[in-house]
Amino acid sequence: MSISLRHVLSQGPVLGALARVALESLHAPKTGPAPKTPGPWIEAELPPRSADLLRDYVRHVGGDPSWYRGRVPASLFPQWGFPLAARTLEGVPYPLARVMNAGCRIEQRAPLRADVPLRVRARLESIDDDGARAILVQRVETGTREEPAALVGEIRAYVPLAKRPTSGQPASTRKRAAVPVDAIELAYLRLGADAGLDFAKLTGDFNPIHWIAPYARMSGFKAPILHGFATFARAIEALNRARFSGDPLRLATFDARFTKPLVLPARVGVYVERGSLWVGDAPGGGAYLEGTFTTRE
């Protein structure tokens, strides 16, 4: 299903945030003390997401809109959370143009109603800087007047810094993320060449590495790569279909690490083993996402 361009009209805040991050990367100091964490909360009340956007998003990532009647899918939180999360990085002394999405986590505490304004707040939760790279963790809480923190999300950003000699194993021999040979397949995903562009229309994340082939090749990839959040969302919908009988609230937490770029087009599987999950090529093959999840009865 091709995604309509009309959804781009609702992505102004995300597009504005991307532009501010790009400008910040040009003017922010590249050295200096890191800010104290956790940082201050940045808060906003946002209008409800449109019913058409929610329906098309759920279908695009492999879910069934009937599972979400009156509810907002948790995996969509970057769409409304990113503009506030971007503001938490203002003045951070790192080259933000080089930021990569390292992973994310969600915790569902209550249903997130689709018919009321969203109360959102974000802050820079922590910084782990070892001189070679910095890991920035941002916390985004979303709720309503009745449930102020119905959904808690974390975004982990990886920033490469100065090179340093490696100790122990050389990088070429380090163990790469892989799907265990005895993992069970939950779903088989067919991802078209336009999957990155369609996800961008639905979320506002128009980073050109996900939909412009020449730009992706300039960045070292043979073709555009899928958003990590898109892989994350598709993994959740595979769980909803195969394990939760279409009840998204059965998922209590999902913590994922993006381990390898997923070049489009692609055919990959979603695999589980107890409370662990992978998106990868095949049992025993490489993994693009690995994570853990917990459930509620």
Secondary structure, DSSP 4 states (H G I P E B T S, - for coil): -PPPGGGGGG-HHHHHHHHHHHHHHHHS-SSSPPPPSS---EEEEEPPPPHHHHHHHHHHTT--GGGGTTB--GGGHHHHHHHHHHHTTTT-SS-GGG-EEEEEEEEE-S--BSSSPEEEEEEEEEEEE-SSEEEEEEEEEEE-SS-TTSEEEEEEEEEE-S-----SS-GGGSPPPB--TTPEEEEEEEE-TTHHHHHHHHH----GGGT-HHHHHHTT-SS-B--HHHHHHHHHHHHHHHTSTT-GGGEEEEEEEE-S--BSSEEEEEEEETTEEEEESSTTSBEEEEEEEEE--
